Amino acid sequence: MGEFATIARKHREDWFIGSLTGKQEKSVQINLDFLNPSAKYKAIIYSHDQDSDSSTKVDIKKINTNSETIINMDIAPNSGLAIHLRKK
């Protein structure tokens, strides 16, 4: 079986990306070159944060993106992340 997976789906003008790891930590680079090159997007990134004060241990980041953006993330073992890209 694989140790890592990333999938992207589009719904109307929004994109949803999910990544999962197996037993090993994984550093990922998610290239957003599939986005409309003339559009700008807001990315909401949900990732595991063991040091978070929240009961869910989820870190939420919001960044501005476009088709030239590459999102770099470290994903803990047996964990994952989710990204919602909303067209501005």
Backbone as JSON Lines, residues from 0, in Angstrom:
{"i":0,"aa":"M","n":[0.83,-1.19,0.0],"ca":[0.0,0.0,0.0],"c":[0.87,1.25,0.0]}
{"i":1,"aa":"G","n":[0.31,2.33,-0.51],"ca":[1.02,3.59,-0.53],"c":[1.15,4.21,0.84]}
{"i":2,"aa":"E","n":[2.08,5.11,0.94],"ca":[2.35,5.78,2.2],"c":[1.85,7.22,2.21]}
{"i":3,"aa":"F","n":[1.3,7.68,1.08],"ca":[0.92,9.07,0.97],"c":[-0.06,9.23,-0.18]}
{"i":4,"aa":"A","n":[-1.04,10.11,0.0],"ca":[-2.0,10.37,-1.08],"c":[-2.45,11.83,-1.04]}
{"i":5,"aa":"T","n":[-2.64,12.41,-2.21],"ca":[-3.23,13.74,-2.34],"c":[-4.27,13.68,-3.44]}
{"i":6,"aa":"I","n":[-5.41,14.31,-3.19],"ca":[-6.49,14.35,-4.17],"c":[-7.07,15.76,-4.21]}
{"i":7,"aa":"A","n":[-7.51,16.18,-5.39],"ca":[-8.13,17.49,-5.55],"c":[-9.46,17.31,-6.29]}
{"i":8,"aa":"R","n":[-10.44,18.09,-5.87],"ca":[-11.75,18.08,-6.52],"c":[-12.23,19.51,-6.68]}
{"i":9,"aa":"K","n":[-12.97,19.75,-7.73],"ca":[-13.52,21.08,-8.0],"c":[-15.03,21.03,-7.87]}
{"i":10,"aa":"H","n":[-15.58,22.06,-7.23],"ca":[-17.03,22.25,-7.16],"c":[-17.31,23.71,-7.51]}
{"i":11,"aa":"R","n":[-17.93,23.92,-8.65],"ca":[-18.16,25.26,-9.19],"c":[-16.82,25.98,-9.33]}
{"i":12,"aa":"E","n":[-16.61,27.08,-8.61],"ca":[-15.36,27.83,-8.7],"c":[-14.39,27.5,-7.57]}
{"i":13,"aa":"D","n":[-14.78,26.63,-6.65],"ca":[-13.94,26.27,-5.51],"c":[-13.22,24.96,-5.76]}
{"i":14,"aa":"W","n":[-12.02,24.86,-5.17],"ca":[-11.24,23.63,-5.2],"c":[-11.06,23.13,-3.78]}
{"i":15,"aa":"F","n":[-11.0,21.8,-3.64],"ca":[-10.77,21.16,-2.35],"c":[-9.64,20.16,-2.52]}
{"i":16,"aa":"I","n":[-8.62,20.26,-1.67],"ca":[-7.45,19.38,-1.74],"c":[-7.31,18.68,-0.39]}
{"i":17,"aa":"G","n":[-7.03,17.4,-0.44],"ca":[-6.78,16.63,0.78],"c":[-5.53,15.81,0.62]}
{"i":18,"aa":"S","n":[-4.71,15.74,1.67],"ca":[-3.5,14.91,1.69],"c":[-3.48,14.09,2.96]}
{"i":19,"aa":"L","n":[-3.06,12.84,2.84],"ca":[-2.96,11.93,3.98],"c":[-1.6,11.27,3.98]}
{"i":20,"aa":"T","n":[-1.07,11.01,5.18],"ca":[0.19,10.28,5.3],"c":[-0.06,8.92,5.94]}
{"i":21,"aa":"G","n":[0.92,8.05,5.8],"ca":[0.91,6.76,6.47],"c":[1.75,6.86,7.73]}
{"i":22,"aa":"K","n":[2.65,5.91,7.9],"ca":[3.44,5.83,9.13],"c":[4.6,6.81,9.17]}
{"i":23,"aa":"Q","n":[4.91,7.44,8.05],"ca":[6.04,8.36,7.99],"c":[5.58,9.8,7.8]}
{"i":24,"aa":"E","n":[6.31,10.74,8.41],"ca":[6.08,12.16,8.15],"c":[6.38,12.43,6.68]}
{"i":25,"aa":"K","n":[5.72,13.42,6.12],"ca":[5.93,13.73,4.71],"c":[5.95,15.24,4.52]}
{"i":26,"aa":"S","n":[6.95,15.73,3.81],"ca":[6.99,17.13,3.38],"c":[6.41,17.17,1.97]}
{"i":27,"aa":"V","n":[5.41,18.03,1.77],"ca":[4.76,18.08,0.46],"c":[4.85,19.48,-0.13]}
{"i":28,"aa":"Q","n":[4.87,19.51,-1.44],"ca":[4.77,20.75,-2.2],"c":[3.55,20.59,-3.1]}
{"i":29,"aa":"I","n":[2.55,21.42,-2.85],"ca":[1.32,21.35,-3.64],"c":[1.32,22.53,-4.6]}
{"i":30,"aa":"N","n":[1.56,22.21,-5.86],"ca":[1.64,23.23,-6.91],"c":[0.23,23.55,-7.37]}
{"i":31,"aa":"L","n":[-0.14,24.82,-7.34],"ca":[-1.49,25.23,-7.71],"c":[-1.59,25.68,-9.16]}
{"i":32,"aa":"D","n":[-0.72,25.15,-10.01],"ca":[-0.7,25.55,-11.41],"c":[-1.94,25.1,-12.19]}
{"i":33,"aa":"F","n":[-2.8,24.31,-11.58],"ca":[-4.06,23.89,-12.22],"c":[-5.15,24.95,-12.1]}
{"i":34,"aa":"L","n":[-4.92,25.98,-11.26],"ca":[-5.92,27.04,-11.08],"c":[-5.99,27.93,-12.3]}
{"i":35,"aa":"N","n":[-7.11,28.62,-12.43],"ca":[-7.28,29.59,-13.51],"c":[-6.17,30.64,-13.4]}
{"i":36,"aa":"P","n":[-5.33,30.81,-14.44],"ca":[-4.19,31.72,-14.34],"c":[-4.57,33.19,-14.21]}
{"i":37,"aa":"S","n":[-5.79,33.56,-14.56],"ca":[-6.19,34.97,-14.45],"c":[-6.96,35.26,-13.16]}
{"i":38,"aa":"A","n":[-7.1,34.26,-12.29],"ca":[-7.89,34.44,-11.06],"c":[-7.01,34.43,-9.82]}
{"i":39,"aa":"K","n":[-7.55,35.03,-8.76],"ca":[-6.91,35.0,-7.45],"c":[-7.81,34.2,-6.51]}
{"i":40,"aa":"Y","n":[-7.19,33.53,-5.55],"ca":[-7.92,32.65,-4.64],"c":[-7.5,32.92,-3.19]}
{"i":41,"aa":"K","n":[-8.39,32.6,-2.28],"ca":[-8.09,32.56,-0.85],"c":[-8.0,31.09,-0.47]}
{"i":42,"aa":"A","n":[-6.87,30.69,0.12],"ca":[-6.7,29.31,0.56],"c":[-6.9,29.25,2.07]}
{"i":43,"aa":"I","n":[-7.74,28.33,2.5],"ca":[-7.9,28.04,3.93],"c":[-7.3,26.65,4.13]}
{"i":44,"aa":"I","n":[-6.24,26.59,4.94],"ca":[-5.49,25.36,5.13],"c":[-5.74,24.84,6.54]}
{"i":45,"aa":"Y","n":[-6.23,23.62,6.62],"ca":[-6.5,22.95,7.9],"c":[-5.46,21.84,8.08]}
{"i":46,"aa":"S","n":[-4.7,21.92,9.17],"ca":[-3.68,20.9,9.4],"c":[-3.59,20.56,10.89]}
{"i":47,"aa":"H","n":[-3.02,19.4,11.16],"ca":[-2.86,18.94,12.54],"c":[-1.8,19.78,13.25]}
{"i":48,"aa":"D","n":[-2.09,20.22,14.48],"ca":[-1.13,20.98,15.28],"c":[-1.22,20.49,16.72]}
{"i":49,"aa":"Q","n":[-0.31,19.6,17.08],"ca":[-0.3,19.01,18.42],"c":[-0.21,20.06,19.52]}
{"i":50,"aa":"D","n":[0.41,21.21,19.23],"ca":[0.6,22.25,20.24],"c":[-0.56,23.24,20.33]}
{"i":51,"aa":"S","n":[-1.58,23.05,19.51],"ca":[-2.73,23.96,19.51],"c":[-3.5,23.87,20.83]}
{"i":52,"aa":"D","n":[-4.03,25.01,21.25],"ca":[-4.85,25.05,22.45],"c":[-6.27,24.53,22.21]}
{"i":53,"aa":"S","n":[-6.65,24.37,20.94],"ca":[-8.01,23.91,20.64],"c":[-8.14,22.43,20.96]}
{"i":54,"aa":"S","n":[-9.34,22.01,21.26],"ca":[-9.57,20.6,21.59],"c":[-9.4,19.7,20.37]}
{"i":55,"aa":"T","n":[-9.54,20.25,19.16],"ca":[-9.4,19.46,17.94],"c":[-7.96,19.36,17.46]}
{"i":56,"aa":"K","n":[-7.08,20.2,17.99],"ca":[-5.66,20.24,17.58],"c":[-5.51,20.53,16.09]}
{"i":57,"aa":"V","n":[-6.38,21.39,15.58],"ca":[-6.34,21.78,14.17],"c":[-5.87,23.22,14.05]}
{"i":58,"aa":"D","n":[-4.87,23.42,13.2],"ca":[-4.39,24.75,12.89],"c":[-5.08,25.21,11.6]}
{"i":59,"aa":"I","n":[-5.54,26.45,11.59],"ca":[-6.21,26.99,10.4],"c":[-5.45,28.22,9.95]}
{"i":60,"aa":"K","n":[-4.97,28.18,8.7],"ca":[-4.25,29.31,8.1],"c":[-5.01,29.78,6.88]}
{"i":61,"aa":"K","n":[-4.97,31.09,6.65],"ca":[-5.59,31.66,5.45],"c":[-4.5,32.42,4.7]}
{"i":62,"aa":"I","n":[-4.36,32.11,3.41],"ca":[-3.37,32.8,2.59],"c":[-3.97,33.14,1.23]}
{"i":63,"aa":"N","n":[-3.43,34.17,0.6],"ca":[-3.83,34.52,-0.76],"c":[-2.99,33.7,-1.72]}
{"i":64,"aa":"T","n":[-3.63,33.18,-2.77],"ca":[-2.94,32.32,-3.72],"c":[-3.35,32.64,-5.14]}
{"i":65,"aa":"N","n":[-2.6,32.05,-6.08],"ca":[-2.95,32.09,-7.49],"c":[-2.33,30.87,-8.15]}
{"i":66,"aa":"S","n":[-2.34,30.81,-9.48],"ca":[-1.85,29.63,-10.18],"c":[-0.33,29.48,-10.1]}
{"i":67,"aa":"E","n":[0.37,30.46,-9.58],"ca":[1.83,30.38,-9.44],"c":[2.25,29.96,-8.03]}
{"i":68,"aa":"T","n":[1.3,29.79,-7.13],"ca":[1.59,29.46,-5.74],"c":[1.96,27.98,-5.59]}
{"i":69,"aa":"I","n":[2.94,27.73,-4.73],"ca":[3.27,26.37,-4.3],"c":[3.15,26.36,-2.78]}
{"i":70,"aa":"I","n":[2.29,25.5,-2.26],"ca":[2.09,25.4,-0.81],"c":[3.01,24.3,-0.28]}
{"i":71,"aa":"N","n":[3.89,24.67,0.66],"ca":[4.82,23.74,1.28],"c":[4.33,23.43,2.69]}
{"i":72,"aa":"M","n":[4.16,22.14,2.97],"ca":[3.66,21.72,4.28],"c":[4.39,20.46,4.73]}
{"i":73,"aa":"D","n":[4.57,20.33,6.05],"ca":[5.04,19.1,6.65],"c":[3.83,18.43,7.3]}
{"i":74,"aa":"I","n":[3.58,17.17,6.96],"ca":[2.44,16.45,7.49],"c":[2.97,15.36,8.42]}
{"i":75,"aa":"A","n":[2.45,15.35,9.64],"ca":[2.87,14.37,10.65],"c":[2.47,12.96,10.23]}
{"i":76,"aa":"P","n":[3.1,11.94,10.82],"ca":[2.7,10.55,10.54],"c":[1.23,10.31,10.9]}
{"i":77,"aa":"N","n":[0.57,9.5,10.1],"ca":[-0.84,9.15,10.33],"c":[-1.72,10.39,10.49]}
{"i":78,"aa":"S","n":[-1.49,11.37,9.65],"ca":[-2.2,12.64,9.75],"c":[-2.56,13.11,8.35]}
{"i":79,"aa":"G","n":[-2.91,14.37,8.23],"ca":[-3.26,14.91,6.93],"c":[-3.52,16.39,6.97]}
{"i":80,"aa":"L","n":[-3.98,16.89,5.86],"ca":[-4.36,18.3,5.77],"c":[-5.47,18.43,4.75]}
{"i":81,"aa":"A","n":[-6.19,19.53,4.86],"ca":[-7.25,19.85,3.9],"c":[-7.09,21.31,3.5]}
{"i":82,"aa":"I","n":[-7.33,21.58,2.24],"ca":[-7.22,22.95,1.73],"c":[-8.49,23.27,0.95]}
{"i":83,"aa":"H","n":[-9.08,24.41,1.25],"ca":[-10.24,24.92,0.49],"c":[-9.75,26.16,-0.24]}
{"i":84,"aa":"L","n":[-9.83,26.13,-1.56],"ca":[-9.45,27.28,-2.38],"c":[-10.72,27.95,-2.9]}
{"i":85,"aa":"R","n":[-10.91,29.17,-2.48],"ca":[-12.12,29.92,-2.86],"c":[-11.71,31.06,-3.8]}
{"i":86,"aa":"K","n":[-12.31,31.1,-4.98],"ca":[-12.02,32.16,-5.94],"c":[-12.48,33.5,-5.39]}
{"i":87,"aa":"K","n":[-11.63,34.52,-5.51],"ca":[-11.97,35.86,-5.01],"c":[-12.83,36.6,-6.01]}
